[in-house]
Amino acid sequence: MKESYFQQKVKDAFTRDGFMVLNLSDSFTGGIPDTYLLKDGISYWLELKVTNKKPGQIVHLDDRKASGRGFTREQALKLYQLKKKGAQAHGVIYLAHDKVALKIPPERMEESHQYEDLIKEFEEFII
């Protein structure tokens, strides 16, 4: 699954649930974060990633270790700033093999985990 397809799935699911959803990508923000959700005065800022790793493999959340497929330092910093301002801000990584999405706090985006441990360690993001 590609990130753009996952982003559209997130947008469709939350729109059906009554959220205002904006997918951000312009020359000013650089798409950081990818998606903004708003409902009942609460804002959610999400940076979305997809991995095709499988059980038994290591998942690098950090872009520098994941050959361009993980979270960048800029993404982690932006989400951390939003979180400090009171917004719900986190990364969401979709594990294509198990069809599950996990919430990744910005302060943990430089970690690496065994695939199975990742599922145990982080909260599921329900779409």
C-alpha positions in Angstrom: 0.0 0.0 0.0 1.2 3.5 -0.8 1.1 6.4 1.6 -1.2 8.4 -0.7 -3.8 5.5 -0.7 -3.6 5.3 3.1 -4.0 9.0 3.4 -7.2 8.8 1.3 -8.5 5.9 3.5 -7.9 8.0 6.6 -9.6 11.0 5.0 -12.7 9.0 3.9 -13.1 7.2 7.3 -12.9 10.4 9.3 -15.1 12.4 6.9 -17.8 9.7 7.3 -17.4 10.1 11.1 -18.2 13.9 10.9 -14.6 15.3 11.0 -13.4 18.1 8.9 -10.3 16.7 7.1 -7.6 18.5 5.3 -4.7 16.8 3.6 -1.8 19.2 3.7 0.7 19.5 1.0 1.8 22.8 -0.3 5.1 24.7 -0.8 4.7 26.5 2.6 4.2 23.5 4.9 5.9 20.8 2.8 3.1 18.5 3.9 4.2 18.4 7.5 2.1 17.0 8.9 0.1 15.1 6.3 -3.4 15.4 7.6 -5.4 17.7 9.9 -8.6 16.6 11.5 -11.1 18.7 13.4 -14.2 17.8 15.3 -16.0 19.3 18.3 -13.2 21.8 18.8 -10.4 19.2 19.1 -7.7 19.2 16.5 -5.7 16.1 15.4 -2.5 16.4 13.4 -1.2 13.2 11.8 2.0 12.3 9.9 1.2 9.1 8.0 3.6 6.3 7.0 3.2 2.8 5.5 5.5 -0.1 5.9 5.4 -3.4 4.0 7.7 -5.1 6.6 6.7 -8.5 7.9 7.0 -10.3 11.2 10.6 -11.1 12.0 11.9 -7.9 10.5 13.0 -4.7 12.1 10.9 -1.6 11.5 12.9 1.6 11.6 10.7 4.5 12.5 13.5 7.0 11.7 13.8 8.1 8.1 17.6 8.1 8.3 17.5 4.4 9.1 14.6 3.4 6.8 15.9 4.6 3.4 13.3 7.4 3.1 10.3 5.5 4.4 10.3 6.5 8.1 9.6 9.8 9.9 12.0 12.6 9.3 13.5 14.8 12.0 11.5 17.7 10.7 8.2 15.8 10.9 9.0 14.7 14.5 9.9 18.2 15.5 6.7 19.8 14.0 4.5 17.2 15.7 6.3 17.7 19.0 5.7 21.5 18.7 2.0 20.9 18.0 1.7 18.5 20.9 3.3 21.0 23.3 0.7 23.5 22.2 -2.1 21.1 23.2 -3.0 19.5 19.9 -3.3 15.8 19.5 -0.3 15.2 17.3 1.4 12.0 16.4 2.6 9.8 13.6 0.6 6.9 12.3 2.3 3.9 10.8 0.2 1.4 8.8 1.5 -2.1 8.9 0.3 -3.5 5.6 1.0 -7.1 6.5 -1.4 -7.1 9.5 -3.7 -4.3 8.2 -3.2 -2.3 11.5 -2.3 1.3 12.1 -0.3 2.4 15.2 0.0 5.8 16.9 3.7 6.9 17.3 4.4 9.8 19.6 6.8 12.3 18.1 9.3 11.8 20.8 9.7 8.1 19.9 10.1 8.5 16.1 13.8 7.7 16.1 13.4 4.2 17.5 13.6 0.8 15.8 11.6 -2.2 16.8 11.1 -5.8 15.9 7.8 -5.9 13.9 6.1 -8.0 16.6 7.3 -5.7 19.4 6.0 -2.6 17.5 2.5 -4.0 17.7 2.8 -4.7 21.4 4.5 -1.4 22.2 2.2 1.2 20.5 -1.5 2.0 20.7 -3.6 1.0 17.8 -5.0 3.9 15.6 -8.6 3.0 14.7 -9.8 4.2 11.4 
